[in-house]
Amino acid sequence: MKTKEMFFTVLTVIGMGFASCSDDSKESDVNPEPELNQSDVIYGGEVSGVWEAGSTIRVKGSFEIPQGESLTIEKGVTVIIEENNEVPVEIMVYGDLYCLGEEGNEIMFTIPEELKAENPKRVWGGIFAADQQEVAPNMVFQYTTIEYTGALTTNNSYSAHTFKSTVGKGVPAINTMDQNTNLVIQHCTFRHNGQDGLYLQGGNMIITNNVFEGQGDEAGGEGVNFKAGIVLDLAYNLFYAPSNSAVKLSGTTDNRTPGDFTVFNNTIINGGGRKNNADLGSIALESGCNAYIYNNLIVNCKWGILDNVTDPAKETVISNNYYYGYTQEMVDNFQSSAANPDEETGIAKGEVAAVKGTKAQENDPHFVAYDLSTSTTNDHIESDYDFHLQGDSQALSAAASSAEVEARLHFAKEGLTINGVTYKTPAPASYCGAFGTK
């Protein structure tokens, strides 16, 4: 790992008091943190190189990965982000960031154990890929957990004059801005985040096989929020209880090319159940985007797939999605006639081959282990939940043909190549949702 020399000087002056624990404190901690060497504490500045497998890094201040350089985080690394209410920690990526965890040996971006008991959701500011550079930054996240982001920007925040160009905004776990950025997120977990899990404003993206658990708070927040300048394949993700919509797709902002999105085989549960007067709930379209939406399993969400009435999507194909609502209100809000005049939204037009039903509790998806009467305000995935489908589930045979979906995929054949590795979109499934039978 490399940082500017002045930050090593700061570490030397302050000493090792922050980087290690006394014997007494170790004995009193329920989950004692490991002793850290001088080079394992980040106070800010420029950071690049490699954080070696299994190490623990404590971050006390915002830092940046310089253009032309990269930071590789290896499997099993724990990154502990400290709270700073004046200037919440942010990570700015001008170069490249590679988070390369492995199954059973994941990378963790988290906060100190003593803060977790307070059940916070806005401790630090997330990861931002820069815009308008000679070379766009690239990022890969595999088997990585990111939690407790959503802090409000201040005048001194790294992102204050880039992300929405303002202060006092809750920030997402990950943000991109450059249309030429390449981004891959696979087998990752986003949880305890006070704002959107992803708020992406440009790039080529494969986002698959992730878990988005309870993004946002009662004021709002999306699971994932995609803007213009994006080419995306989004599949096999579980969205559990996003405060507002699970997936938001937009098309024409900042004079960028319209967003072009293929969204298939995702499971969305309890969307819109936690926001005060939720205006969205599952998937939402707007602003001239191109959206191709297949084989999603939408369960107990506030609304079905919505489009903006005054600023609608440009081109859409919405096919073979499977719906279940425990209450009649949910089922009514799935129907083609449903609308929210106050928000100028209505059910997206032209959906075909949907399984919706007209009565509460029709079309039970037959999850292996999940009580469909669970409150939609619950934002925590219990260890005994299992969203695979039982063998008699109607959702197993409700999907569109593979050929139809494959024709809309962006990165299934040539893929995205980042740092010498080519990533490809997985093939569509013959069932609806992210999980088939076990």
Secondary structure, DSSP 8 states (H G I E B T S, - for coil): -EE-HHHHHHHHHH-GGGT---HHHHHH-SS------GGGEE-SEEEEEEE-TT-EEEE-S-EEE-TT-EEEE-TT-EEEE---SSS---EEESSEEEEE-BTTB-EEEE--HHHHTT--S-SB--EEE--S-SS--EEEEESEEEESB--B--TT-TTTTTSTTSSS-B--SEEE--TT-EEEEES-EEES-SS-SEEE-SEEEEEES-EEES-SBTTB--SEEE-SSEEEEEES-EEE--SS-SEEE----TT----EEEEES-EEESTTSSSTT-S--SEEE-TT-EEEEES-EEES-SSSSEEESSS--SEEEEE--EEE-SSHHHHHTTSTT-EEGGGTEEE-TT-BS-B--SSTT-S---EEE--TTS-TT-----TT-EEEE-TT-GGGG----HHHHHTT-SSSSS-EEETTEEE------SSSSS----
